[in-house]
């Protein structure tokens, strides 16, 4: 498959007043193209910081992060934004939808940043909403939808750019178990289509769906094992 993500001795330190917080303290790992990985660990273990760095929302204090052979660690903000928009789809626990715009406009947003023409944007957004079973809810706003429907909109937005990597941060955290199972089924389908999936979860039964589980504690990788 080939290595897609390579982290080498990645450290991320924050200064909180007189205290230095070591959110990541020397993390090294590789992720192959098309892998399905779960990242687990207690609160404060470094999961969110790791996701932010892999997702190009943040850069390391030190160490190397290479994505598709490109060194990301030292990039400028505009370069990081470009990679986020082309390579990475984000699915958040809190959906992160714009409340005053309908589903179609929410899903179109990454394509606006990518500079696509309006007709092309609309066609791709409609196709993405159809793919998650919301073709009949395109013009509903988030407050007119259930939690599960909102998360489906978020998934459509994550995949509208055909990203190579999907980062899912506790994607079922605000959903009931039945709806959560449906959402995880959609994420499984994304993996089956060839996306690299990185799932942050504290639930063992969700991590069991991944091929590999990486556990963090105090900013370090304490285990990295394959399932089954």
N, C-alpha and C positions, 0 to 999 in steps of 0.2 A: 504493500500500500504506500509506504513512504512516510517519513516523519513530517507532520504538519506543524506541531507545536513543540518547541524545545526550550525548557527553562533550565538555567544553570546557575546555581548558587544565588538565587533571587532573594533579595532582602528588601523589606519596606519598613522604614522606621518613621514614626510620627513623634513630634515634640508636643507634649501636652503640658504646658507650663514648664515646670522644672523636671518633669518626668519624660523619659523617652520610651515610647511604646514600640515593641518589636513585633509588628503585625505578621510579618514573614521573616524568618530568620535563617535563610540558607536553603531555599526549596529548589530541588532539581528533579525534573521529570520530563519524559517525552510522551507525546500523544500522537498516535498514527492517524492518518487520514481515514475517516470512516469509523473510528472507534466510538464506543458508547461508554462513558465513564461517569461514575457517581463520586462526588466529593462530599465526605462526611466529617463531622467533628463538632465538639460542643461550642456554645456561644463564645466568641473571642478567640477561636482557634486559628483564624486567618482565612476562613472560607471566602468571605465576601471580598477581602483584599485580593486574594488569588483570582477570583472571578473578574474583579475590576481590572487587574493587570492583563489577564488573558484576553479580556474584552476590549482592551485598548482604551479603557476609561481612565486609567492611571498608569504611571510608569514606575519602575522599581527605583529604590534608593541606590542599589548597586546590583550587579549581576547581569546576566544576559537573558533576553527573551527573543527568540527567533520564531517568526511565523512564516511558513512557506519560504524558508531560507533568508528571509529579510530580518535584519536586526531592528526590533521595535523599541528597545529600551531607551534609545536616545532620540527618538523622533519628536518633531515639533507637534503642537496641538492640531494644526490643520492637516498634517500627514496622518495623525492618529484618527481624526474624524473621517478622513477618506477611507481608511482601512475598515473602521467600524461600519461605515455605510455599505461597503462592497462585500465584506467577508463575513460579517457577524450578525446573527439575529439574536435578540434578547427577549426572554420571556420572564416576567417578574411576578412575584407573589401578589403584588398589589395592582397588577395589570398595567398601570401607568398610561392610561388612555386620557385623551383630552376630553373633558366633560361636555363641552359645548359643540363638538363636532360629531357627525354621525360615523358609523362604522367604516364606511367607504373612505371618508376623509382621513380617519385615523390610520387606516392601512396605507393610504397613499403617501403619508408623510415622508417616509424614507426616500420615496421616489422623487418627491419635491426637492429634497436635499441633493439627490443624484442628478438633478437637472433634466429629467425626462419631460417630454412634451405632455400636455394635459391628456390628450386622447390615449396615449400609450400608458400613462399612469393609471388612468381609469380602468383600462382593459386588464392590466396586471393586477390591480387591487380587487377587481370583481372576480377574477380567476382565483386569487388567493382566498377570498371569502367563500367562494363555491367549494374550494378544497376542504374547508373546515366545516362545511354544512350550514353556512349562514347566508346563502344566496338570497334568501327571502327576508333578511334583516339588515340589509346594507344601509338603509336610510334611518335606522334607529340609533338614537344616542345612547351612551353607556347607561344612563339612569333608567332607560326603558328596557334594559336587558337583565337577565339573571347573571349571577357570578360566573357560571359556566360559559354563558354566551360571551361575556366580557373577556374571559380568558381565551376563548376561541378567536375573538377579534385580535387579541394580543399575539396569538400564534400566527394568524394570517399576516399581521404586520411584520413579525419576525421572519417569515419566509418569502415575503413579496419580492425581495431583492435576490432571491436564490442564493442565500449565503452558504458558505462552505461549513461554517461552524454555528451551532445553536447553543447558546448558554441559557439554561433554565434554572432560575434561582427560586427554590421552594415553590414550583409552579402550581401545586395543589393545596398550598397552605391555607387559603381562604375558601376552600370548596368542601362540600360534603363528599362522603366517600364514593358515592356512585358517580357524581360529576367528576371527581378527581380521577377515577378509573378511566372515564371517557377521555379526559385530557391527556393522561399518560398513554392511552392508546394512540392518540394523534402524534405524540412525541415518538413513540415506537415506529410509527409510519414514516416520520421524517428520517429516522435512522435507516429504515429499510430502503429509502430512496437514495441513500449515500451520504447524508449529512453526518458530520462529526457532532456528537451530542455530549455536552458536559452538564451534568445535573447536580445541583447542590441540594442536598436533602438531609434531614435528621431522621428520616423514616427508613428502617431496615428493609421493609417490604418494597419500597420504591427503589432503593439501591440494588435490590436483587434483580431488577430488570436490566441493569447495566452489565456489561461484560467484565467490568473492572471497577474496583472500589479503592479510592485513595482516601486515607484517613489522616486528618491534620490534628495537631495538638500543640498549643503555644507557638504557632508559626512554623512548625516543622512537620514534615511527612513522617508519620510513625508507622504506617503500613501502606502497602500498594499491592493488592492481590487480585487475582482473576476469580470471577464467580464460576462455580460449578466445574 
